[in-house]
């Protein structure tokens, strides 16, 4: 029998930190989808929805090269040139409306000065929190922003992450890969994959597909992610499946559609929705498609079978049977 003093010497298994969990997820899905057998969206499906939303929203297809940087990083999901300012604005946009986050960022800039990150980092936390109260979650976001700035200063010697914006013109090896940038950004507390992806997409002009609440909900409506997918894994999957040239436009238009369309809200509204019509008809030009119909049957069956192991035991759905069903139904769309 082990003596009491020996038992006390055994250290408990340390709980992984949030940062280590984020790094593990990034490493796991840097080269492949978390759902490698789930073959949606196809490039054709992504382009059809992109074209459909362009028409329904009556807008020019959004492109990275056609847009200007904005003044308020919270209003524009980080669409500013300064990387740290983009991070702060995107943090402020978490779990609140665009109006609230914009007001909070404007208030922060008035209180401390635009890009005066040193003043924000060294101010009493109460002063930072007070300047953010109009945006919601002020206590949490104020502490997160101060910790972020202090961590950047400690790691790099100043309050700058502009090296992440380096291009090929800055010299050999200056331009970082998307994965290298993502790894740096999510290494800070309070910065998750969605926030980092927004900075990549809007500030750094990289091809990254950020998944917010609207994009997540509509991706499930379209059958683009498995039912069991959480937002982090949905983003990892969609970033691998959606063609680079469509990522910016689809992100922008799915959010805009999600904000204004009453027909696809979570409350079960029965109003018109072009995406629901598209799923019912099968093609963006209104011509019913047998292939699309069978493809949707495949997604429905796949979703159904994803629940069965939890309901009646995993022995009911073997990899062979699941693969056979997908093979039978998954026609090109």
C-alpha positions in Angstrom: 0.0 0.0 0.0 1.3 3.4 -0.9 2.1 5.6 2.1 0.2 8.9 2.5 3.3 11.1 1.9 4.1 9.2 -1.3 0.6 9.8 -2.6 0.8 13.5 -1.9 3.9 13.7 -4.1 2.0 12.7 -7.2 1.1 15.7 -9.2 -2.3 15.8 -10.9 -2.5 15.8 -14.7 -2.4 19.5 -15.7 -5.4 20.9 -17.4 -4.5 22.1 -21.0 -4.6 25.9 -21.3 -7.0 27.5 -23.7 -4.0 28.5 -25.8 -2.7 25.0 -26.0 -6.2 23.7 -27.0 -6.3 26.3 -29.8 -2.9 25.4 -31.0 -3.8 21.7 -31.0 -6.9 22.4 -33.1 -4.9 24.5 -35.5 -2.3 21.8 -36.0 -5.0 19.1 -36.4 -6.8 21.0 -39.2 -4.1 22.9 -40.9 -3.9 20.6 -43.9 -7.2 18.7 -43.9 -10.9 19.2 -42.9 -12.1 17.8 -39.6 -14.7 16.0 -41.7 -12.7 14.7 -44.6 -15.5 12.4 -45.8 -18.1 15.2 -45.9 -17.8 16.5 -49.5 -19.9 19.7 -49.3 -19.8 22.4 -50.3 -18.4 21.5 -53.7 -16.9 24.4 -55.7 -20.0 24.4 -57.9 -22.3 24.7 -54.8 -20.2 27.5 -53.4 -20.3 29.4 -56.7 -24.0 28.9 -57.1 -24.8 30.3 -53.7 -22.3 33.2 -54.3 -24.0 34.1 -57.5 -27.5 33.7 -56.0 -26.7 36.1 -53.1 -25.2 38.6 -55.5 -28.5 38.7 -57.4 -30.8 38.7 -54.4 -28.8 41.4 -52.5 -28.6 43.4 -55.8 -24.9 44.1 -55.3 -21.6 43.8 -57.2 -19.7 40.7 -56.2 -17.6 41.7 -53.2 -13.9 41.4 -53.9 -10.9 42.1 -51.7 -9.2 44.4 -54.2 -12.3 46.6 -54.7 -12.6 47.7 -51.1 -11.0 50.5 -49.0 -9.8 50.4 -45.5 -12.3 51.9 -42.9 -11.7 54.2 -40.0 -13.5 52.2 -37.3 -12.1 48.6 -37.0 -15.1 47.4 -35.0 -17.6 48.5 -37.6 -15.7 46.8 -40.4 -14.7 43.5 -38.7 -11.1 44.6 -38.6 -10.9 46.2 -42.0 -8.1 48.6 -41.1 -4.4 48.7 -41.9 -3.1 48.5 -38.4 -3.0 44.9 -37.3 -3.3 45.6 -33.5 -6.2 48.0 -34.1 -7.8 45.3 -36.3 -7.5 42.8 -33.5 -9.0 45.2 -30.9 -11.9 46.1 -33.2 -12.7 42.4 -33.9 -12.6 41.6 -30.2 -15.1 44.4 -29.5 -17.4 43.0 -32.2 -17.6 39.6 -30.4 -21.1 38.8 -29.1 -22.7 42.2 -29.8 -24.2 44.2 -32.7 -22.2 46.2 -35.2 -23.6 49.4 -33.8 -22.6 48.6 -30.2 -19.1 47.5 -31.2 -18.6 50.6 -33.3 -19.7 52.9 -30.5 -17.4 51.1 -28.1 -14.4 51.5 -30.4 -15.1 55.2 -31.0 -15.4 55.7 -27.2 -12.1 53.9 -26.6 -10.3 56.1 -29.3 -11.8 59.3 -27.8 -10.6 58.3 -24.3 -7.1 57.2 -25.1 -6.3 58.4 -28.6 -6.4 56.4 -31.8 -3.6 53.8 -31.9 -2.3 54.9 -28.4 -2.0 51.3 -27.3 0.5 52.1 -24.6 -2.0 54.3 -22.9 -4.6 51.6 -23.0 -2.2 49.0 -21.7 -1.0 51.1 -18.8 -4.3 52.7 -17.8 -6.3 51.5 -14.7 -8.6 48.7 -15.9 -11.6 50.7 -14.7 -10.9 53.5 -17.1 -10.7 51.0 -20.1 -13.9 49.3 -18.9 -15.8 52.6 -18.5 -14.9 53.6 -22.1 -16.4 50.3 -23.4 -19.6 50.2 -21.4 -21.7 51.3 -24.4 -20.7 48.1 -26.3 -21.6 45.4 -23.8 -19.4 42.9 -22.0 -17.1 45.8 -21.0 -15.4 44.0 -18.1 -14.4 41.0 -20.0 -13.4 42.8 -23.2 -11.5 45.5 -21.3 -9.4 42.9 -19.5 -8.9 41.0 -22.7 -7.6 44.0 -24.6 -5.2 45.1 -21.8 -3.8 41.6 -21.5 -3.4 41.3 -25.3 -1.5 44.6 -25.5 0.8 43.7 -22.6 1.5 40.3 -24.1 2.4 41.9 -27.5 4.7 44.3 -25.8 6.4 41.6 -23.7 6.8 39.3 -26.8 7.9 41.8 -29.4 9.2 44.9 -27.5 6.5 47.2 -28.7 2.8 47.4 -29.4 2.9 46.3 -33.0 2.1 43.3 -35.1 2.8 44.9 -38.4 5.3 42.3 -39.3 2.3 40.1 -40.0 1.4 42.4 -42.9 4.8 41.9 -44.6 4.6 41.1 -48.3 7.0 39.7 -50.9 8.2 43.2 -51.6 9.6 43.5 -48.1 12.3 41.0 -48.9 12.9 37.3 -49.1 11.1 35.3 -46.3 9.3 38.4 -45.0 5.9 37.3 -46.0 4.4 34.8 -43.6 2.1 31.9 -44.5 -1.6 32.0 -43.5 -0.9 29.3 -41.0 2.0 31.2 -39.4 -0.1 34.3 -39.0 -3.0 32.3 -37.6 -0.6 30.6 -35.1 0.7 34.0 -33.9 -2.8 35.5 -33.5 -4.5 32.6 -31.7 -1.6 32.4 -29.3 -3.0 35.4 -27.4 -5.8 34.9 -24.8 -9.1 36.1 -26.1 -8.3 35.6 -29.8 -10.0 32.5 -31.3 -10.0 31.1 -34.8 -12.9 33.3 -35.9 -11.3 36.6 -34.7 -8.0 35.6 -36.2 -9.7 34.7 -39.5 -11.3 38.1 -39.6 -7.9 39.8 -39.2 -6.5 37.6 -42.0 -9.4 38.3 -44.3 -10.1 42.0 -43.7 -6.9 43.5 -42.5 -4.2 41.4 -44.1 -6.2 40.6 -47.3 -5.6 36.9 -47.1 -8.0 34.2 -48.3 -9.6 33.0 -45.1 -13.2 32.0 -44.4 -14.4 33.3 -41.0 -17.5 31.7 -39.5 -19.7 34.0 -37.3 -23.2 33.2 -36.0 -24.9 34.0 -39.4 -22.4 32.1 -41.5 -22.6 29.1 -39.1 -26.4 29.0 -39.2 -26.7 29.4 -42.9 -24.0 26.8 -43.6 -26.1 24.3 -41.7 -29.2 25.3 -43.6 -27.3 24.7 -46.8 -26.0 21.3 -45.7 -22.4 22.5 -46.0 -21.3 21.2 -42.6 -22.3 18.1 -40.6 -25.0 18.6 -38.0 -22.5 17.7 -35.3 -20.0 20.4 -36.3 -19.4 23.2 -33.8 -18.3 26.6 -35.1 -14.6 26.0 -34.8 -14.7 22.8 -36.8 -17.2 24.3 -39.2 -14.8 27.1 -40.0 -11.9 24.6 -40.4 -14.0 22.5 -42.8 -15.4 25.4 -44.9 -12.0 27.1 -45.2 -10.8 23.9 -46.9 -13.9 23.4 -49.1 -14.6 26.9 -50.4 -12.5 28.2 -53.3 -10.2 31.0 -52.2 -11.6 33.5 -54.7 -15.1 33.1 -53.2 -14.2 33.3 -49.5 -14.4 37.0 -49.1 -17.6 37.5 -51.1 -19.4 34.6 -49.5 -18.5 35.7 -46.0 -19.8 39.2 -46.6 -23.0 38.2 -48.4 -23.9 35.4 -46.0 -23.7 37.8 -43.1 -25.7 40.4 -44.9 -28.4 37.9 -45.9 -28.4 36.5 -42.4 -29.1 39.9 -40.9 -31.9 41.0 -43.2 -33.7 37.7 -44.3 -36.7 36.9 -42.1 -37.4 33.6 -43.8 -34.4 31.7 -42.4 -34.3 32.9 -38.9 -33.9 30.4 -36.0 -37.4 31.2 -34.8 -38.9 29.2 -37.7 -40.2 32.2 -39.6 -42.0 31.2 -42.8 -41.1 34.1 -44.9 -39.4 34.0 -48.3 -35.7 33.0 -48.4 -33.7 32.6 -51.5 -31.4 30.0 -49.8 -34.4 27.9 -48.7 -35.8 28.1 -52.2 -32.4 27.1 -53.6 -32.3 24.1 -51.4 -35.9 23.1 -52.5 -35.3 23.6 -56.2 -31.6 22.7 -56.4 -30.1 25.2 -58.8 -29.6 29.0 -58.7 -31.3 29.4 -62.2 -34.5 27.8 -61.0 -34.2 24.6 -63.0 -34.9 21.5 -60.9 -31.9 19.1 -60.8 -32.2 15.4 -60.2 -28.5 15.3 -59.2 -29.0 18.1 -56.7 -32.0 16.3 -55.3 -30.1 13.1 -54.8 -27.2 15.1 -53.4 -29.5 16.6 -50.8 -30.9 13.2 -50.0 -27.3 12.1 -49.3 -26.7 15.0 -46.9 -30.0 14.3 -45.1 -29.1 10.6 -44.7 -25.6 11.5 -43.5 -27.0 13.9 -41.0 -29.5 11.3 -39.8 -26.8 8.7 -39.3 -24.6 11.1 -37.4 -27.3 11.0 -34.7 -27.8 7.2 -34.5 -24.6 6.3 -32.6 -25.7 8.6 -29.8 -29.3 7.2 -29.8 -28.8 3.5 -30.0 -25.1 2.7 -29.9 -22.3 3.1 -32.4 -22.5 -0.6 -33.6 -25.6 0.3 -35.6 -23.7 2.5 -38.0 -20.4 1.0 -39.2 -18.0 2.9 -41.4 -18.8 0.4 -44.2 -22.6 1.1 -44.1 -22.1 4.8 -43.8 -19.7 4.8 -46.7 -22.1 2.7 -48.8 -24.9 5.1 -48.3 -22.8 8.1 -49.2 -21.5 6.2 -52.3 -25.1 5.4 -53.4 -26.6 8.9 -53.0 -23.7 11.3 -53.4 -24.2 12.2 -57.0 -22.5 15.4 -58.5 -24.6 18.5 -58.2 
